Amino acid sequence: MAHLIETMAYTAAGGTPWHKLGVAVNADLTPEEMAIAAGINWEVGKIPVYLPWGGKMVKVPGKYSLTRLTDGKVMDIVGSGYTPTQNVEALGFFKRFTEAGGMAMETAGSLAGGQRIWGLAKIGESFTLAGGDRIEGYLLICSPHKQGEALTIKLTAVRVVCNNTLQMSLAGKGADWRMSHWHAFDGDMQQTAAEALNLAKSKLHEIEARARVMAQAQLDEQGLMEFIAKVSGSRIIDAMIATDGSPLPTGSILDHMMDVEAAEAEIAEIRRDMKLGDLNRTGKLILDAMINSPGADMKSAKGTVWGALNGVTYAIDHQIGRTDDSRLTSAWFGVRGQMKKQAEALAFDTATGILAGAAR
């Protein structure tokens, strides 16, 4: 199995995260020591950019390659005004920020070939759904080696049984909490850290309230397939139709067959006449995750909208993508992160609709 991230270290007290990968370290390491343990004790530099022109190399005005100095890997092309933030500086900020907020830094590493230096800090808040389904709150902090991107902080809720992640913004709907690299860590920043922690806890309570609604709503088979189709972009699946043209009762197809005690020939006829659109590859991965991923049989998840949502998040965090590094980068910072947010919104709306219909 490929490594989930380029490099990583974690404090042994926090347990082994992310597929049991990384190096266990003591919690009292300095930023310099943590950088060494996480394999990110390298620096970046701005190297002038040259292009061949007229038989000679000509310097491109105001353009530099942001380059890892250990191996020459180019992170990005930046302007003359760009000031790099070195990894040790970023880890030092992570440590001061989380400690000022009363949080415990647990994990640090790099993603996307070193373009993103990140850390996870436990905020000390969690909740548990039926059957022991525990969700813990973390702050995810990221310092990128990329032009035009600032340090980002966001709440990440981790479902312990399978390491699925749900994300909500810390600065209102659709936005993450951001700050420029060069802000000094002073009294105002300490206050900001404490405010970020309080906001993260409040947001986690919102996640809990929505999760409890989803865990109470049972999905029939048609609703499940429609949910998958909408999330994955598969062709919308037609209603399940019996041979006489009437919709099948809610519940599983096999349960219906057992109820009516249909003969084998009748069962075969029903299967032939089902009008189901094909799921695409993403849809099939999501469906498989809903059935077979860790925690799928827990009381909170089995047959519920919450279970369907975690099938989506499991597939995105662990299965969809070429490599584990690119998978997590996209799930945390890219298009698949947006896909998870859209799936969560759809799941919550679906659950409220089901519960409202049941209350009538």
HELIX and SHEET records of a PDB file:
HELIX    1   1 ALA A   12  GLY A   14  5                                   3    
HELIX    2   2 PRO A   31  ALA A   38  1                                   8    
HELIX    3   3 ASN A   87  ALA A  100  1                                  14    
HELIX    4   4 ALA A  112  GLY A  114  5                                   3    
HELIX    5   5 GLY A  187  GLN A  216  1                                  30    
HELIX    6   6 GLU A  221  SER A  232  1                                  12    
HELIX    7   7 ILE A  253  VAL A  260  1                                   8    
HELIX    8   8 GLU A  264  ASP A  273  1                                  10    
HELIX    9   9 ARG A  281  ASN A  292  1                                  12    
HELIX   10  10 VAL A  305  HIS A  318  1                                  14    
HELIX   11  11 ASP A  324  PHE A  333  1                                  10    
HELIX   12  12 VAL A  335  ALA A  359  1                                  25    
SHEET    1   A 7 VAL A  23  VAL A  25  0                                        
SHEET    2   A 7 THR A   7  THR A  11  1                                        
SHEET    3   A 7 ALA A 104  LEU A 111 -1                                        
SHEET    4   A 7 ARG A 116  LEU A 129 -1                                        
SHEET    5   A 7 ASP A 133  PRO A 144 -1                                        
SHEET    6   A 7 LEU A 151  ARG A 159 -1                                        
SHEET    7   A 7 ASN A 164  MET A 168 -1                                        
SHEET    1   B 7 VAL A  23  VAL A  25  0                                        
SHEET    2   B 7 THR A   7  THR A  11  1                                        
SHEET    3   B 7 ALA A 104  LEU A 111 -1                                        
SHEET    4   B 7 ARG A 116  LEU A 129 -1                                        
SHEET    5   B 7 ASP A 133  PRO A 144 -1                                        
SHEET    6   B 7 LEU A 151  ARG A 159 -1                                        
SHEET    7   B 7 TRP A 177  MET A 179 -1                                        
SHEET    1   C 3 VAL A  44  TRP A  53  0                                        
SHEET    2   C 3 LYS A  56  ARG A  68 -1                                        
SHEET    3   C 3 VAL A  74  GLY A  79 -1                                        
END                                                                             
